[in-house]
């Protein structure tokens, strides 16, 4: 029985250390099997509770990311302590003794000895008397010290990545004049139809989006950091980017501006945004799909959105496609590749689609034709 207890403790230690390795060092979103599952459950609990809080919903869900981080770290240390206690417990008063006091043999004493050994702070008063257990205490001290150092470094880098992600979201929000409208971004990138310098805007945003996508792999827990303001939402960031790219590839006048859609900057911008979306969906909702054709109501909404975007582009002096119907077919083909994913993703972190995709006609300017 004692041997089985010790073996169980050793197996638990290996499982936790493997999860720490896959979460912090391996840097791939889908690799962690324990930490990300716990974080996902924590996030789902926050989202479900938030729907009952009304106006306080956004404030409550904004605590999800830090809470998930604390829960994961606490789980690692708790399981390491428990696993170490399973190894220590059978050896109390025999291979592990307290030379000054009469030591206990209960499991709570084993937890105390194991916890102090991992924390490397102070002394439990218990000393190993055999080479094997001396090596165990030495290994536990190294594990505790290494894990603490890794977590501190991870926190610093995670919050640096979070700052960069928020900066990208705020940059895109400013480019759209705060309207969550891809047409506004296209107008800023090609003022009066001059996209020569505007391609640098697409190239810079594409580089930013590529960083955001890779940061999700290096710091998987970053996925569950959600702020009160919708402009910091990854769902909104990706929606604006893909809408702008779809409009660029479907609505510009082909003879004079067809080269813009074929440029490396726009291609990278489109692909980087799609990669972020697919990465998020893969982790949050692996069953989501774009195979189902859009409903007539959805197509009608897309058509109205496309016509409104054409009016906005024309008002900004950007030459647009002559055949609106041909342009809309192209736009609907592109939008069908991402629209359902965005609609699936937004509620996962308690965002309403009205916060991600602006209401129709919300950005129409005074004096523009209806």
N, C-alpha and C positions, 0 to 999 in steps of 0.2 A: 504493500500500500504506500509506504514511504517513497519507494522508487517511482511508482506511478505518479505520485504527487510532484516529485522533483522533475520528472520528465515533462509533465504537463506545464510546469512553470517555465522550463527551458523552451518549450515549443511556443508558449505565449510571448516570451521575450523575443524570439526570432520573428514572429509574426509582426509585432509592433515595430521592431527595428527595420524590417523589410518595408513596412508601410511608410515609415519616416524617410527611408531611402528613396522610395518611389515618388513621394510627395515633394520633398525638398530638393533632392539631388538629381533625380532622373529627369525632371522637368518635362513631363508629358501629361496633359490633362486627363487622359483616359486610363493612366497606369495605376493610380492610387485606388486601393480596394476598400480601405477602412476610413481614412480621413474624409475623402470626398463623399462617401456614402453618408457619414454622420453630418457633414455640412449640408448635404442635399436635404436630409430629413429635417434639420434645423430650419432651413430656408422655407420648406413647405409648411412647417408649423407656423412660422411667422406670417406667411402669406395668408394661410387659412384664418388665422386669428384676426388679421388686419381687416378683413372684409366686414367685421362686426364693429369696427372702430370709427367709421364715418370719416369726418374731417381729419382725425388724428392718424389715419391709416398710413400716410406717407412718412410721418415722423416715426411711427412704430417700426415700419419695415426698414427704415434707414439704420436701425440697430442690428439688422440681420447679419451683415458681414462681420463686424467686430465680435458679435456673440458666437457665430460659427467658428471663428478663429480661436476664441477662448475655450470653447467646448472641445475642439480638436486637440489643442495642447493639453488640456486637463485630462482628456481621455488617454493620450499617450502616456503621460506620467502615471496616471492611475493604473493602467494595465501593466506598465513596467514594474510598478511597485507590487502589484498583486502577483505577477509572475515571479518576481524575485522572492516574494514571501513564500510562495509554494515551494521554492527550492530551499529556503532557509528553515522553514518550519520543522521538517523532520530532524534537523541537526541541532536544534536548540538544546542547551545543557549538555550536549555531547561534543560535537565538533565545533560548535559555536557556544561560547560560555561568557558569563559575566563574572569576572574574577572578584569583584567587591561585593556584589549583591547576589541574593538567591534569585536567579532568573526564572521567568515563567516559560511555559511551553505552549501557551495558547496561541491561536492564530493572530490575534491582535498584537501580541508581542512580536511575532514574525513580521507583520506589516510595519511596525515601528522600526525594527532593525533594518528591513529592506529599504524603507523610505529614507532613513538617515544615511544609509550607504549610498543611495543614488543622489541624494542632495549634496553630499560632501560638505555639509555645514554641521559642525559640532560632531559629537560622538554619542553613539547609543549606549556605550559601556560594554557592549558585547564584542568579543574578539574571536576570530577564527583560529582554530588550533591545528588544523591540518593544511597541507599544501594546496589541496584542491579548493577548499573554501577560502583560503587566503587569495588565491587567484580569482575566485568569484567576486570577492569584495573589491579587489583591485579593478576587475573588469567593470563592475557596477559603478565605481567611482568615475572611470573613464567614460562610460556610457552617459551618466548624468551630466558630466562636464561638457562632453561633446554635444549632447542634445540641447543643452541650454545655449551653447554658443551658436549652434545651427539655427535655433529658433530666433535668437536675437538678430542674427544676420538676415534671416528670412523676413522678419518683420520690417527691417529697414528697407530692404529691396522691394518688398510688396507695396509699402506705402509710397515709395518712389515711383513704382509702376502705376499705382493708383493716381498719383498726381499727374503723371504724363497722360493717362487715359482721360482724366477730367479736362486737361488742357486741350486735348484733341476735340473732345465733345464741345467745349466752349468755343473753340475756333470755328467749328462747323456751324454752331448756333449763331455766332456773330456774322458769318458769311451769308446766312439766310435771313438776316435781320430779325432773328428770333421767331421765325414763322414756320419752322419745320417743313420747308417747301423746297423740293429739289430744283424747281424752276428758278427760284431766287438764286441758288448757288450757281446755276448755269449762267444767269445774267451777270453775276459778278465775275465769273471766270472769262466771259467773252463780251465785255461792254461794247455795245454798238457793233457787234459782230467781229470784233478783233480778238481772236483766240490765240494769236502768236505768243503774247506774254502770258495769257491766261492759262496756257497749258502747264506753266510752272505751278499754278494753284492746284491743279489735278495731281501733278507729280508729288508735290509736298504732302497733300492729303493722303495720297496712296502710300507714301512712306510712313506716315503717321498710323494709318490703318494696319499696315503690315506689323508695326511695332505692337499695336493693341492686340492683334491676333496672337503673336508669339508670347506676349506677356501672359496671356491666358494659359499657355502651356507651362511657362516657367513658374507662374504663381497661380495655381488652379483655384485657390480660395478667393482670388480676386473676383471671380465670377459672381460671388454672393454679396459684394459691396454695392449697395443701392442707395442713392441719395434722394432727398425729398424733391428736389427740383428735377423736372422731367428732362431738361436740357442736358443733364449728365447721363441720361440713360443710353446704354449701348444699343438698345432696340431703336431708339430715335436716331442715334448717330448713323446706324447702318441703314435705316429706312431712308433718310435724307440722301445718303451717299448713293444707294442703289437707284433711287428715283431720279437723281440728277444724272447718273450714268445712263439710265434707260432713256431719258429725254434726249441726252446728247447723241445717243446712237440711233434715235428714231425721228427726231423732229427738225434737225438742221437741214438747210438747203444743200442738196447733194453736190451741185456743180461747184459752188464756192467754198463750202464748209464740210464736204464729205470727208476730207482728210482728218478732221478733228476726231471723229468717231474711230478712225483707224489708227490713231496715234498711240504710241507706247504709254503715254501718261494716262489716257482715258482707259485703256485696256487694263493697266495695273490697278487703277482706281476701282474699276468694276470687279476685278478678280479678288482684290484684297478685301473688299466689303463682303463679297460672297463667302470667302473663306471664314471670316469672323462669324457670319450667320450660321454656316454649316457646323462650325466648331461648337457654338453655343447650343444649337439644336441637338447635336450628337450627345451632349452631356445632359441637357435638361429634358429633352423629349425625343428619344430615338425613334418614336413611331410616327413622327410628323412626316408629311410627304407632299410633293407638288404634283403627283400623278393625276389627281382628280381635276377635271377641267373646271374653270371658273363658272359660277352660276350666272344666269342672265342679269341678276341684280348687281353682281360684282362687275360684270363687263360694262353695264350701264354707268356704274360709278367710275370705273377707269376711263371710260370715254369722256365723261364730263370733266374729270380731272385733266385728261390730255388736252381737251379743247381749251380749258382754262389756262393750262401751261402755254399753249400756242399763243393765246392772246397776250400773256405776260411777256413772252419772248419777243413778239412782234412790237409790243409797246416799248421794249428796251432797245429796239433797232437791230435785232438779230434776225437775219434771213432764215426763214423756216421752209419746210418741205411744201411743195405745191400741192401734192395729193395728200390731203389730210387723212383719208381713209387708209391709204397705204402706210402712212406713218403710224396710225393707231394700231394697225395689225402688228407692226414691228414692236411697238411699245407694249402691247398686250402679251406678245410672246416673251418679251424680256421680263415683264412684271410677273408673269405666271411662274417664273423661276424662283421668286423670292417672297412674294406677297403673303402666301400662306404661312411661310416660316416666321415672318415678322408677327403675324397675328397669333401664332402659337407661342412665340417667345415672350411677348410683352406681358401677358397675365402671369407668367411664371414668377416674376418679381413684382407683382401687384401693380402693374401699370395698366391703365385703361387705354384703348386704342385712340381715344380722342386726345390723349397726351402725346402719342407717338406720331399719328397721322392727322394733321390739322383738318378741321371740318371743311367741306367744300365751300369755295368762295371766301374763305376767311382772310385771304391775302389780297383780295381785289382792291385796287387803289381807286381813290376818288377820280372820276372822270373817265375811267376805263369802260369800254362798252360791255354790256351784260352778255 
